[in-house]
């Protein structure tokens, strides 16, 4: 049954048509003093509580019940179990979608094609643990006998965005680990400006490419190797300064990397969910393997919550259903992720890929074009920077922009008696309240009068001072940004793409044909062949 023909979807459409224009968040809070208590959820994790406050949404108790009913009729519970049990839910490529296995801290068997994948997962994790310890302790030496001080992750897409987001978010936990750099863009500026700042004697390169043929990655890797050999003069030294995150042993060996220093992963690991795999090597090197395991444990906690919690008390499910509500009924085209923590400045960029690559689809699992909206444009910046850039549009613009606000209760840097964090929290609370309440004409008039304006001057400016309010937000508050908590948060928000697109909207959220587009591949190859440059691999652009 198509989404729009689902009786539960039609009930929501009828409710929206009858009541949506009359929703007033300010009035609903005034009429129901228990609204926050009824529409919030506290998750008791092993590293402190996480509060999800979804009370500032354009919903009633009845709407939430209808949304949960829609989730049930769309088969969310069955689809959820299929993922955890290794069924090939990526039906266009015939693959399981099993990043949950990478962080399966219970070590219970997960079967794919009749084989338990957990021994393989654990072997790679152990290999990562040993290697990261050698590098961080100084036991791993470069070609001149010096310890590694800098690590360059060469990858693109999921091989870049996830590790970059996490290493930036968890910098306070590096504890003397190597400095980590990321090179992704095929534009030579990216690799050239990075190499300018490095010492070949103390630099380790991580080449992250499953097939070891990804054009951008291998071009950058070859450039890094050429730069390195200008200094080392001996190709045998490559083995001490380059490792591979790949499954293509022959290509890795041809490059000059010892296959003993190749860390594998599997075809059931999607790129945008690969930070939990060997692709997370840069994370383990930067923050230490113990902290990397805490990251996995936080995500595993959220996996258990997602798998076992009732739908109406299930944080990932609730957030996904709210997304469906705004995309398909209010026709919202955008969704903003607004972390009030500077360490999380790459958070929105990471989930931009996770959601837009997952749900940028217009074909259903039955192979027909949808007659409803899928996948919003995901974007955002840290607070309070965004307040001085684009919040004007969220407050008074003509487009609805549902937003998730995230903040830690405790700062990593409580300088000046925690003054900075107190101001940050005040802004966080003020913005979500202002978006909900708005400012009426009468309130704006009183404000202007108190500032000394009256008469014609007041009337002229008054309309510009009115804020409509009724702007939907979620608030996510956690104790402190730790590896465990970041794992739990990431495990929450990464679910939204699959739940919204893969289940409710009936698309395949697990593939990305754009990254394999033959037309773009062929065009790129033709252009390269007109020049004296030899393409690295036109077959895998």
C-alpha positions in Angstrom: 0.0 0.0 0.0 1.3 3.4 -0.9 1.9 5.9 1.8 -0.8 8.3 0.8 -3.3 5.5 0.6 -2.6 4.3 4.2 -5.7 5.0 6.3 -3.5 6.3 9.1 -1.9 8.8 6.7 -5.3 9.9 5.6 -6.4 10.4 9.2 -3.4 12.7 9.7 -4.3 14.5 6.5 -7.8 15.0 7.6 -6.7 16.3 11.0 -4.2 18.6 9.4 -6.8 20.1 7.0 -9.2 20.6 9.9 -6.9 21.9 12.6 -3.4 22.9 11.4 -4.2 26.6 10.9 -5.5 26.8 14.5 -2.4 25.3 16.2 -1.0 27.8 18.6 1.9 26.6 20.7 1.8 29.5 23.2 -1.9 28.8 23.9 -1.3 25.1 24.2 1.4 25.6 26.8 -0.9 28.0 28.7 -3.8 25.6 28.6 -1.8 22.5 29.6 0.7 22.9 32.4 1.8 19.3 31.9 2.6 19.6 28.2 6.4 19.4 28.8 6.1 16.4 31.0 3.8 14.6 28.5 5.9 15.5 25.5 9.5 14.9 26.7 11.6 11.8 27.2 14.5 11.2 29.5 17.0 8.5 28.5 18.9 7.0 31.3 22.2 6.1 29.7 25.3 4.7 31.4 27.0 8.1 31.1 24.2 10.4 32.3 20.7 11.4 31.2 19.8 12.6 27.7 16.6 14.8 27.6 14.5 14.9 24.5 12.0 17.8 24.8 9.6 17.6 21.8 6.9 19.7 23.4 7.6 22.7 21.2 6.2 21.0 18.1 3.0 21.6 16.2 1.4 18.5 17.7 -1.3 17.3 20.1 -1.6 14.1 22.0 -4.0 12.9 19.2 -1.4 13.8 16.5 1.3 11.8 18.2 -1.0 8.8 18.6 -1.9 9.0 14.9 1.8 9.3 13.9 2.7 6.2 16.0 -0.2 4.4 14.4 1.2 5.3 11.0 4.6 4.0 12.0 3.0 0.7 12.9 1.0 0.4 9.7 4.1 1.2 7.7 5.9 -1.7 9.4 8.5 0.1 11.4 8.7 -2.7 14.0 9.3 -5.5 11.5 11.7 -3.4 9.5 13.7 -2.6 12.6 14.1 -6.3 13.4 15.1 -7.1 9.8 18.0 -4.7 10.2 19.2 -6.1 13.5 19.0 -9.7 12.2 21.0 -9.1 9.0 18.3 -9.3 6.4 19.3 -7.7 3.1 17.1 -4.6 3.4 19.3 -2.8 0.8 17.3 -4.6 -1.8 18.7 -2.8 -4.9 22.2 -4.0 -4.1 21.3 -7.2 -2.2 23.1 -6.2 0.9 22.4 -6.2 4.7 22.6 -2.8 6.4 24.4 -3.8 9.5 26.5 -1.0 11.1 24.8 -2.1 14.3 27.1 -5.2 14.3 30.2 -2.9 14.4 29.1 -1.6 17.8 27.5 -4.8 19.1 29.1 -4.7 22.5 26.9 -7.6 23.7 28.8 -9.8 21.1 25.7 -11.8 20.5 25.8 -13.5 17.1 24.5 -11.6 14.1 24.0 -13.8 11.0 24.6 -12.8 7.4 24.4 -15.4 4.7 24.5 -18.1 7.4 27.6 -16.8 9.0 28.1 -15.0 12.3 29.8 -11.7 11.4 30.9 -10.9 15.0 34.2 -12.8 15.0 35.4 -10.8 12.0 34.2 -7.5 13.6 36.1 -8.4 16.8 39.3 -9.3 14.9 39.4 -6.0 13.1 38.7 -4.1 16.4 41.5 -6.0 18.1 43.9 -5.2 15.2 42.9 -1.5 15.4 43.5 -1.6 19.2 47.0 -2.9 18.8 47.9 -0.6 16.0 46.5 2.6 17.7 48.4 1.7 20.9 51.6 1.3 19.0 51.2 4.7 17.3 50.1 6.6 20.4 52.7 5.1 22.6 55.5 5.9 20.2 56.4 2.3 19.6 55.5 2.7 15.9 58.4 4.5 14.3 58.8 6.4 11.0 61.6 5.8 8.6 64.1 7.8 10.6 63.1 6.3 13.9 60.9 9.1 15.1 57.5 8.6 16.5 54.3 9.7 14.6 53.0 13.1 15.5 50.5 13.7 12.6 48.0 11.5 11.0 46.4 12.3 7.6 43.1 10.6 6.8 42.7 10.5 3.0 39.1 9.6 2.1 35.9 11.1 0.8 32.2 11.0 1.7 31.6 8.6 4.7 35.3 7.9 4.8 35.8 11.6 5.7 32.7 13.1 7.2 32.2 10.7 10.1 35.8 10.5 11.3 36.1 14.3 10.9 33.0 15.0 12.9 34.0 12.7 15.7 37.6 13.8 16.0 36.5 17.4 16.1 33.8 16.7 18.7 36.1 14.7 21.0 39.3 16.8 20.8 39.3 17.2 24.6 39.8 13.4 24.9 42.9 13.2 22.6 45.3 13.2 25.7 48.5 13.6 23.7 47.4 11.6 20.7 48.7 12.6 17.2 47.2 15.6 15.5 44.7 14.4 12.8 44.3 16.0 9.4 41.6 15.2 6.8 42.0 15.4 3.0 39.0 14.7 0.8 38.6 17.1 -2.1 40.1 16.3 -5.5 41.0 20.0 -5.7 44.8 20.0 -5.3 44.6 22.8 -2.9 43.4 20.5 -0.1 46.3 18.1 -0.2 48.9 20.7 -1.1 48.1 23.0 1.8 47.9 20.1 4.2 51.3 18.7 3.2 52.9 22.1 3.6 52.3 21.8 7.3 53.7 18.3 7.8 57.0 16.6 8.4 57.4 13.4 6.3 59.5 11.8 9.1 56.6 11.9 11.6 53.5 11.7 9.4 51.2 8.6 8.9 48.8 8.5 6.1 45.5 6.5 6.3 44.1 5.7 2.9 40.4 5.0 3.3 38.8 3.3 0.3 37.0 0.0 0.3 37.9 -0.8 -3.3 41.1 1.2 -3.3 40.0 2.7 -6.6 38.0 5.7 -5.6 39.3 8.4 -7.9 39.5 11.3 -5.4 41.0 9.2 -2.7 43.6 7.4 -4.8 44.6 10.6 -6.6 45.2 12.3 -3.3 47.0 9.2 -1.9 49.3 9.1 -4.9 50.1 12.8 -4.4 50.8 12.2 -0.7 53.1 9.3 -1.7 55.0 11.4 -4.2 55.5 14.1 -1.6 56.6 11.5 0.9 59.1 9.9 -1.4 60.7 13.3 -2.2 61.7 13.3 1.4 62.3 9.6 2.2 63.9 8.7 -1.1 63.2 5.0 -0.5 60.0 3.3 -1.5 60.5 0.7 1.2 59.7 3.6 3.7 56.1 3.7 2.5 55.3 0.7 4.6 56.0 2.7 7.8 54.0 5.7 6.8 50.9 4.5 4.9 48.1 2.2 6.1 44.9 1.2 4.2 41.3 0.9 5.2 40.2 -1.4 2.4 39.3 -4.9 1.3 41.4 -4.9 -2.0 44.6 -6.5 -0.9 46.3 -6.6 -4.4 45.6 -2.9 -5.0 46.9 -2.0 -1.5 50.0 -4.1 -2.1 50.6 -2.5 -5.5 50.5 0.9 -3.8 53.3 -0.1 -1.5 51.4 -0.7 1.7 52.1 -3.8 3.6 48.8 -5.8 3.7 49.5 -6.5 7.3 48.6 -2.8 7.7 45.3 -3.1 5.9 42.2 -2.9 8.0 39.1 -4.4 6.4 35.4 -3.9 6.5 32.5 -5.4 4.7 29.9 -4.7 2.0 27.2 -4.5 4.6 28.9 -1.3 6.0 27.4 1.7 4.2 29.8 4.6 3.8 27.7 7.1 5.7 27.6 4.7 8.7 31.2 3.5 8.5 32.8 5.6 11.3 32.1 2.6 13.6 34.3 0.4 11.4 37.9 0.4 10.5 37.1 3.8 8.8 37.2 5.1 12.4 40.9 4.5 12.6 41.7 8.2 12.7 39.3 8.5 15.7 41.0 5.7 17.6 44.4 7.2 16.9 43.3 10.6 18.0 41.4 9.8 21.2 42.7 6.4 22.0 41.1 3.0 21.5 39.5 3.0 25.0 37.6 6.1 24.1 36.7 4.7 20.7 35.2 1.7 22.5 33.1 4.1 24.6 31.9 5.7 21.4 30.8 2.3 20.2 29.2 1.6 23.6 27.1 4.8 23.5 25.8 3.9 20.1 25.1 0.3 21.2 23.1 1.7 24.1 21.0 3.6 21.7 20.6 0.6 19.4 19.1 -1.3 22.3 16.8 1.6 23.2 15.7 1.8 19.5 15.1 -1.9 19.3 13.2 -2.4 22.6 11.5 0.8 23.6 7.8 1.2 22.7 7.3 3.4 19.7 5.7 6.2 21.7 8.8 6.3 24.0 11.4 5.7 21.4 13.6 8.7 20.7 14.7 7.9 17.2 11.2 6.9 16.2 9.6 10.0 17.7 12.1 12.3 15.9 11.6 10.5 12.6 7.8 10.7 12.9 8.0 14.4 13.6 10.1 14.7 10.4 7.4 12.9 8.5 4.8 15.3 10.0 6.6 18.4 8.8 7.8 17.1 5.4 4.5 15.5 4.2 1.9 17.7 5.8 3.4 21.1 6.4 5.6 20.7 3.3 8.7 21.8 5.1 11.7 21.6 2.8 14.5 22.2 5.4 15.6 20.8 8.7 18.2 22.6 10.8 20.7 20.9 13.3 21.9 23.5 15.7 24.4 22.2 18.3 25.2 24.7 21.0 28.8 23.4 21.4 31.7 24.5 19.3 33.2 21.1 19.3 30.2 19.9 17.4 30.7 22.3 14.5 30.8 19.4 12.0 27.7 17.7 13.3 25.2 19.1 10.7 27.6 18.4 7.9 27.9 14.7 8.9 24.1 14.2 9.2 23.6 16.2 6.0 25.1 13.2 4.2 23.3 10.7 6.4 19.9 12.1 5.6 20.2 13.6 2.2 22.1 10.7 0.7 19.6 8.3 2.3 16.4 10.0 1.4 17.2 11.9 -1.8 15.0 9.5 -3.7 11.8 9.7 -5.7 11.3 6.0 -6.5 9.6 3.6 -4.0 10.6 0.0 -3.3 8.0 -1.0 -5.9 9.8 1.0 -8.6 7.2 3.8 -9.0 7.5 7.5 -8.5 6.4 8.8 -5.1 3.4 11.2 -4.9 4.6 12.8 -1.7 7.7 14.6 -0.4 10.8 12.8 0.7 14.0 13.9 2.5 14.5 17.5 3.7 17.5 19.7 3.1 19.6 19.3 6.2 21.9 22.1 7.3 23.1 24.0 10.4 25.9 25.7 12.3 26.8 25.9 16.0 25.1 28.3 18.3 25.5 31.2 18.8 27.2 31.7 15.4 24.0 30.7 13.6 22.0 33.4 15.5 24.1 36.0 13.7 23.7 34.4 10.3 20.4 32.6 9.5 18.1 32.6 12.5 16.4 35.7 11.1 15.0 33.4 8.4 13.9 30.8 10.9 12.1 33.4 13.1 10.5 35.7 10.4 11.0 34.1 7.1 8.3 32.6 4.9 9.7 29.0 5.1 9.1 26.6 7.9 12.4 25.3 9.2 12.0 22.6 12.0 15.1 22.6 14.1 16.9 20.4 16.6 18.7 22.3 19.3 21.4 20.3 21.2 23.5 21.4 24.2 25.6 19.9 27.0 24.7 20.9 30.5 28.4 21.0 31.3 31.1 22.8 29.4 34.5 21.3 28.5 36.0 24.8 29.3 34.1 26.5 32.2 36.3 29.6 32.1 35.6 32.8 34.0 33.5 30.9 36.5 31.6 29.3 33.7 30.4 32.6 32.3 30.7 31.6 28.7 28.6 28.5 29.2 25.9 30.4 31.2 25.5 32.8 28.3 25.4 29.9 25.8 22.7 28.1 27.8 20.7 31.3 28.2 20.8 31.8 24.4 19.8 28.2 23.8 16.8 28.5 26.1 15.8 32.0 24.8 15.9 30.9 21.2 13.7 27.9 21.6 11.2 29.8 23.7 11.1 32.8 21.2 10.6 30.5 18.3 7.7 28.9 20.1 6.1 32.0 21.6 6.8 34.7 19.1 6.0 38.3 19.9 2.4 39.6 19.4 1.6 43.0 18.1 0.6 44.2 21.5 3.8 42.9 23.1 5.8 44.6 20.3 3.9 47.9 20.8 4.6 47.9 24.6 8.3 47.2 23.9 8.5 50.1 21.5 6.7 52.4 23.8 9.0 51.6 26.7 11.9 52.6 24.4 10.3 56.0 23.8 8.6 55.5 20.5 5.0 56.6 19.8 2.7 57.8 17.1 3.5 57.5 13.4 7.1 56.4 14.1 5.9 53.5 16.2 3.2 52.5 13.7 5.8 52.5 10.9 8.2 50.1 12.7 5.6 48.0 14.6 4.9 45.3 11.9 8.6 44.6 11.7 8.8 43.9 15.4 6.1 41.2 15.4 7.2 37.6 15.4 4.7 34.9 14.4 6.1 32.2 16.7 4.8 28.7 16.3 8.1 27.6 14.9 8.7 23.9 15.8 11.9 22.8 17.6 13.2 19.8 19.5 15.6 20.4 22.4 18.2 17.7 23.2 20.1 18.2 26.4 22.9 15.9 27.7 25.2 16.0 30.6 28.5 16.5 28.8 29.9 15.8 25.4 31.8 12.5 26.1 32.7 9.7 23.7 29.8 7.6 25.1 27.3 10.4 24.8 28.4 11.3 21.3 27.9 7.7 20.3 24.4 7.7 21.7 23.5 11.0 20.0 24.9 9.9 16.7 23.1 6.6 17.0 19.8 8.5 17.5 20.0 10.9 14.6 21.5 8.5 12.1 18.3 6.5 12.4 16.1 9.3 11.0 17.1 8.7 7.4 16.2 5.0 7.4 13.1 5.4 9.4 11.7 8.3 7.4 12.7 7.2 4.0 13.3 3.5 4.2 10.2 2.6 6.2 7.5 5.3 6.3 8.2 6.7 2.8 9.0 3.3 1.3 12.3 4.2 -0.5 15.6 2.4 -0.3 17.6 4.6 2.1 20.6 2.4 1.9 22.1 3.1 -1.5 23.4 6.1 -3.3 23.3 5.8 -7.0 24.6 9.4 -7.4 28.0 8.1 -6.2 27.9 5.4 -8.9 26.4 7.4 -11.8 27.7 6.1 -15.1 26.9 9.3 -16.9 29.1 11.3 -14.6 31.7 8.6 -14.6 31.9 8.5 -18.4 31.9 12.3 -18.7 34.8 12.5 -16.2 36.8 9.9 -18.1 36.2 11.6 -21.5 37.5 14.9 -20.0 40.5 13.3 -18.4 41.4 11.5 -21.7 41.6 14.9 -23.5 44.4 15.8 -21.3 47.9 14.3 -20.7 46.7 13.2 -17.3 46.1 9.5 -16.9 42.9 8.8 -14.9 43.5 6.8 -11.7 40.5 4.6 -12.3 37.6 5.6 -14.6 35.8 2.4 -13.7 35.3 3.5 -10.1 34.8 7.3 -10.2 
